[in-house]
Amino acid sequence: MSCAAVRHQFENERKKGLTFEKALDIYREVDGSVAAHRVELAELKKADEPEAVKHLESHIAEGEKLLQEIRRMKLG
């Protein structure tokens, strides 16, 4: 699932009442996606694909932003 789609899912879950388990599932999904994007990014840089690199870097940044947001959440 794309980072934008996961972000949408995260926001919907938050509105409904995000559980710790669901936040953890989303975190793991985004973390895996960002890791895969980083591998793909390295390949694109080697292939000298500047537009694709730029596009993928934006996806990575979006994913990292969501990961940070989940990390800052507090239970309570």
C-alpha positions as CSV (number, residue, x, y, z in Angstrom):
1,M,0.0,0.0,0.0
2,S,1.3,3.5,-0.8
3,C,2.3,5.9,2.0
4,A,-0.6,8.2,1.0
5,A,-3.1,5.3,1.3
6,V,-1.7,4.3,4.7
7,R,-1.8,7.9,5.9
8,H,-5.5,8.0,4.9
9,Q,-6.1,4.7,6.8
10,F,-4.3,6.1,9.8
11,E,-6.4,9.3,9.8
12,N,-9.6,7.3,9.5
13,E,-8.6,5.0,12.4
14,R,-7.7,8.0,14.5
15,K,-11.2,9.4,14.0
16,K,-12.7,6.1,15.0
17,G,-10.5,5.6,17.9
18,L,-7.0,4.3,17.1
19,T,-6.0,1.3,19.1
20,F,-2.4,0.5,20.1
21,E,-2.5,-2.7,18.0
22,K,-3.8,-0.8,14.9
23,A,-1.1,1.9,15.3
24,L,1.5,-0.8,15.6
25,D,0.2,-2.5,12.4
26,I,0.3,0.7,10.5
27,Y,3.8,1.6,11.9
28,R,5.1,-1.8,10.7
29,E,3.5,-1.4,7.3
30,V,5.0,2.0,6.8
31,D,8.4,1.1,8.2
32,G,8.6,-1.9,5.7
33,S,7.4,0.3,2.8
34,V,10.1,3.0,3.6
35,A,12.8,0.3,3.8
36,A,11.7,-1.1,0.4
37,H,11.7,2.4,-1.0
38,R,15.2,3.0,0.2
39,V,16.4,-0.1,-1.6
40,E,14.6,1.0,-4.8
41,L,16.0,4.5,-4.4
42,A,19.6,3.2,-4.4
43,E,18.9,1.3,-7.6
44,L,17.4,4.4,-9.2
45,K,20.3,6.5,-8.3
46,K,22.7,4.0,-9.9
47,A,20.5,4.0,-13.0
48,D,20.6,7.8,-13.1
49,E,16.8,8.3,-13.0
50,P,16.5,11.8,-11.5
51,E,12.7,12.2,-11.9
52,A,12.0,8.8,-10.4
53,V,14.5,9.5,-7.6
54,K,12.8,12.7,-6.7
55,H,9.3,11.0,-6.7
56,L,10.5,8.2,-4.5
57,E,12.3,10.6,-2.1
58,S,8.9,12.3,-1.6
59,H,7.3,9.0,-0.8
60,I,10.1,8.2,1.7
61,A,9.7,11.6,3.3
62,E,5.9,11.1,3.6
63,G,6.5,7.7,5.2
64,E,9.1,9.0,7.6
65,K,6.7,11.8,8.7
66,L,4.0,9.3,9.5
67,L,6.4,7.1,11.4
68,Q,7.5,10.1,13.5
69,E,3.9,11.0,14.1
70,I,3.1,7.5,15.4
71,R,6.3,7.5,17.5
72,R,5.2,10.7,19.2
73,M,1.8,9.3,20.2
74,K,1.1,8.8,23.8
75,L,-1.1,6.2,25.5
76,G,-3.4,7.5,28.0
